[in-house]
Amino acid sequence: MAIDDHPLTVFNRQIESDELRKPVGAGAITGTAKVAGAVFQIPPLRPFGLVAKGFDFVGKCLAIGVPTVEENLKLFGQLTEDAILSVEGRLLVLEDSAENAEKLQRRVESTEFLQYLASGVLQTQRTRQENRLKRMAWIIANGVSQGDLDPESGDDMMRNAVELTEHDINVLGAIYNMQNYLFSQQELNKESSWRISAIHSLWEEWWKNQAFSSYQGINCMAFNSSFARLQSAGFIASIGTKTFVQGPTMHDYELLPDGKKFYERIQEITVQQ
């Protein structure tokens, strides 16, 4: 028997031609199908579209989205203000505080600052997590403090501030603490091969001091996921397969300048009274 002549196929065509042409709510679809001598009861079908149309997705999205955007902007603005206040407070306890305060004001009033701030405003629509908004606030405040408000760099840092997880930041922090000293001029003047060898040694020593059981199973996968995201962001780079067997990864990683800069920019400033 051809598939098109099968009793169930014929029945389905009848349902499609007769019942499904009825408007929504015209009545439930019922029937029976006889296959190989057995009769099957077709259960009633709900009219199509009741769930989707009844929920009003457009209205719900607008109801959620508009206040969410406004709340995020207010929170981001307040966090940025608090961070700038911390920068200003730190300047007050330094020498030449009046001159430094004038520099800070000129930077905040500059076109570059507004572009930097706009990069953060754009990214507020991508997260509801306060800690990620706070990262962006400190990127702005530290950029103002250091007089570095490059818009392209700002775009990249703001995007990564909302995309990286807290675990990613912790992994980046561990690498930063391990390798930050390698960015001194004395270390940068050494040959690249020496630097790579030194980083391998640092990782070997680091894994010896970790609780190895903490990086097995799902924790191992989380660790490797963080490495993948940090490498995709251009913050770290693999320096090849490691020779030390301890740890969950097959590679050792080098901290890159953008990773160093990003980690330093998201740090909160505390003022010693």
C-alpha positions, 0 to 999 in steps of 0.5 A: 500500500502506498503511503498516500493511501494509508488510512491514517494518512487519508484521515489526517488529510481530511482533518487538515482540509475540513477541521483546520480551516475553521477559525480559532475557537470554532470547536475541538477537533475529534475523530477516529482512525482505523489502522490494521483493523484497530480503531484509535480515538483521536483526542480533542485538540485545543484550538490553535493559538490560545496560549501564544495569543492569550499571553500577549508577548508583545505587551509583556516584553514592553512592560518588562523591558521599558522599566528594566532599561530605566532601572539599569540606567539609574543603577549604572549612573549611581554606580558610576557616580559613586566610583568617580567620588571614590577617585575624587576622594583619593585625589584629595589625600594626595599632593597637588590635590587641587591640580588633580581635581581640576584635571579630573573635572576637565576629563569628565567634561570632555567629549571622550568621557561622554563617548566612554560613558555611552559605551557603558550605557549601551551595554546596560541593556545586556545584563541585570546583574549589579556586579557587571554594571559595577565593573563598567562603572569602575572601568569608567572611573579608573579611565578618568583617573588615569586619563585614558578614555580611548573609545575603542578600548572602552567599547571592548572593555565594557562588552567584556565586563558584561559577558565574563562570569565571576568565575572568569574574573577569578581565573583572570585574577589568579593569572594576573597575580601570578604573572603581573611582575613580568610586565616590569621593564626589566622582565620585558627586556628579556628574550621571549624564550626565557619569558615562556619558560618562566611562565611554564614554571609559574604554572607548575608551581601554582598547581602544586599549591592548589587543592587538586580535587577542586579542579576535577569533574564539572569544576575542571570544565568550568575552569576550561570554559573560563580559559576559553572565554578569556582567550576569546577576549584577547586577555590570555594566550596559550603558550603550548602544551605543558609538561607538568601533569598536575591540573585539569588543562593541557595548556599553560596560558600567558597574561596579555596586555589587554587582560592586565589592563582590564583586570586593573580597570575593574578594581575598586579604589579604596581611600585610606582615611 
